Amino acid sequence: CFQHLVMLFMEALRMTSMSKEELSEVAPITGGEYLTEALEHGKGAILFSGHFGNWEVGAMRLMYEGFPLVPLSRSARSPRIAKTILEIRARLGFPVIPISEGARGILRALKHNQVVPIMPDRFARGQGLTVPFFGRETHVWHTPALMAQRAGCPIIPAHSIREQDGRYQ
């Protein structure tokens, strides 16, 4: 886990200097046509994933392709880490919806035909839905389903998982 987190951090730093072509080589997109089709309806889309892989690499790749991503984001608990992450995102032109804006921020983005990646696999402390997750029951947030229902937009499953050669799928 520690090795993975260090790699994520190093990749985030490296992304600040990567060209669109370099990022395209590292993280090819498959299934982008589903996102394009969803946006043609004008109601935005929710990308649904979990906290595995490197969602920031995938998100940057989609942004470089012109998809209007605005992820829902929770600040890191450490103020120093949170500040570093905000600085990296600012250099990359990576907008986020702060978790404090909640449903209002998500619905506003969807109304503007944007794409909102949400990773609801954080433990919901007895709220949300009880679902099997990697063979164990856990409580996950039902935010993606509620927001999609309210906005009338699709939910599209997505991931950005590191392959053996270091590229992302």
C-alpha positions, 0 to 999 in steps of 0.5 A, spaced: 500 500 500 505 504 501 509 503 495 502 504 491 501 511 494 508 513 493 508 511 486 501 515 485 504 521 488 510 521 484 506 520 478 502 526 480 508 530 480 511 527 473 504 529 470 505 536 471 510 536 466 507 531 461 505 533 454 498 531 451 502 526 447 506 523 453 500 522 457 496 519 451 502 514 451 502 512 458 494 512 459 490 510 452 483 511 453 478 505 451 471 506 451 471 514 450 465 513 445 460 512 451 462 518 454 462 522 448 455 519 447 452 521 454 454 528 453 451 529 447 444 528 451 446 535 454 445 532 461 452 531 463 455 524 466 457 521 472 463 516 472 463 511 477 469 508 480 473 506 486 479 508 490 484 503 486 489 505 480 490 512 479 484 516 478 488 522 477 492 520 471 485 517 468 482 524 469 487 528 466 487 523 460 480 525 459 481 532 460 486 532 455 481 529 450 477 535 451 472 532 456 469 537 461 471 533 468 470 536 475 471 531 480 468 531 487 474 531 491 475 531 499 481 534 502 487 530 505 487 530 512 494 533 512 494 540 511 501 540 508 499 534 503 492 537 501 496 544 500 501 540 495 495 536 492 491 543 490 498 546 488 499 540 483 491 540 481 492 548 479 498 547 475 494 542 471 488 546 470 484 541 474 478 543 477 474 540 483 468 540 486 469 540 494 466 535 498 463 541 502 459 543 496 456 536 496 449 535 491 449 542 489 456 542 486 455 535 483 448 538 480 451 544 478 456 541 474 451 536 471 447 541 469 453 544 465 453 538 461 460 536 465 463 529 467 463 528 475 467 522 477 465 519 483 468 514 488 463 512 493 467 506 496 469 510 502 466 507 508 459 511 509 459 509 517 452 506 517 449 510 512 448 509 504 447 502 501 450 495 504 453 492 498 459 486 497 465 489 496 471 484 495 467 479 498 466 483 505 459 487 506 461 494 507 457 501 507 458 505 501 455 512 499 449 512 494 450 519 491 452 517 484 445 513 483 441 519 487 445 524 483 444 521 476 436 520 478 435 527 479 439 530 473 437 524 468 444 523 466 447 516 465 452 513 470 459 510 466 463 505 470 471 507 469 477 505 472 485 507 471 489 501 473 496 500 472 499 495 467 505 491 468 509 495 463 507 501 467 502 504 463 494 505 465 488 501 462 
